[in-house]
Structure formats: C-alpha cells, structure tokens
Amino acid sequence: QVQLVDSGGGSVQPGGSLRLSCSASGVIFRELIVAWWRQAPGKAREFVARIYNTNTVYADSVKGRFTISRDNTKNIAHLEMNNLRPEDTAVYYCNSWNTHYWGQGTQVTVSG
C-alpha cells in the first residue's frame, strides 16, 4: 500500500524559510515523479513543483525561492522554501504525479 506523509509546516514571518518533507512507503520511490501542491483557503489546489530523477519543474510564483529535491536512498523528498511571502500561506501536499496518492497535507502560514 502506497503511503505519503507530509511534514515540516509551521508559522514564519515574511522572508523566513521552511523545509517540507514527503516520506514515501509501499512504493519504488525512485520511479515516482514527486510533486508538491498547495491549497489556500477559498482557492483551488495549485501546482508548486515536481521532480523526476534530477529534472525539476516549478510554478512561476515560486521560481527562485523554492527548491525541490529527493533522496532515493531514504524514500524522501523535500521542498525548501525561502523568502516566504504571505501569499504562500496554504496547506501543502505532496503527491505522486498523475496518481491518486497524496500526503495528508501540512500547514504553512506566513504572517508578520
């Protein structure tokens, strides 16, 4: 059974940083395209970033501030978020791209 577990959210001031983690089990992790999505209150879920092998894609809104990475030896992916803005406030979810496997979500709040 595939399971994804998100962690690492929290509350920070604008300009701060957070590192999210996505731990996977029940799957050959290196074969996954791992993606991060987010959903702010009252808004649709939106794509943030994805990684396959070393190939990465980012939403324009996070380019230059967020970095997605993975460690296939540990079955974990990370989303390093720097220079956070209030508009980054959302619940962040990891996902196995093009599948119905999702993490439970982790809250990120940016306010000052």
TADA-V968034 format. One record per pair of residues at least 12 apart in sequence whose ideal C-beta (glycine too) atoms are under 8 Angstrom apart, sorted by the first residue. I is the first residue (numbers start at 0). GAP is how many residues later the second one is. Records with the same first field share a line. If there is no record, write none. Layout:
I->GAP, GAP
This chain:
0->25
1->22, 23, 24, 25, 94, 97, 99
2->21, 22, 23, 98
3->18, 19, 20, 90, 91, 92, 97, 98, 99
4->17, 18, 19, 20, 98, 99
5->14, 15, 16, 86, 87, 88, 97, 98, 99, 100
6->13, 14, 16, 99
7->12, 13, 70, 98
8->82, 83, 97, 98, 99, 100
9->97, 98, 99
10->98, 99, 100
11->72, 96, 97, 98
12->97, 98, 99
13->70, 71, 72, 96, 97, 98
14->68, 69
15->68, 94
16->63, 64, 65, 66, 67
17->63, 66, 90
18->59, 60, 61, 62
19->16, 58, 59, 61, 72, 74, 86, 88
20->55, 56, 57
21->12, 14, 54, 55, 56, 57, 72, 81
22->52, 53
23->51, 52, 53, 72
24->50
26->48, 69, 74
28->41, 43, 46
29->42
31->20, 64, 65
32->17, 18, 19, 63, 64, 65
33->16, 17, 18, 34, 36, 43, 60, 61, 62, 63
34->12, 13, 14, 15, 16, 59, 60, 61, 62
35->12, 13, 14, 32, 43, 56, 57, 58, 59
36->55, 56, 57, 58
37->50, 52, 53, 54, 55, 70
38->51, 52, 54, 66
39->47, 49, 50, 51
42->47
44->48
45->13
46->12
47->14, 18, 31, 44
48->13, 17, 19, 30
49->18, 47
50->17, 18, 19, 26
51->45
55->12
60->26
61->19, 26
64->16, 17, 18, 19
65->13, 14, 15, 16
66->12, 13, 15
67->12
76->17
78->13, 15
80->27
83->24, 26
84->25
85->24, 25, 26
86->23
87->20, 22
88->19, 20, 21, 22
89->17, 18
90->14, 15, 16, 17
91->13, 14, 15, 16
92->12, 13
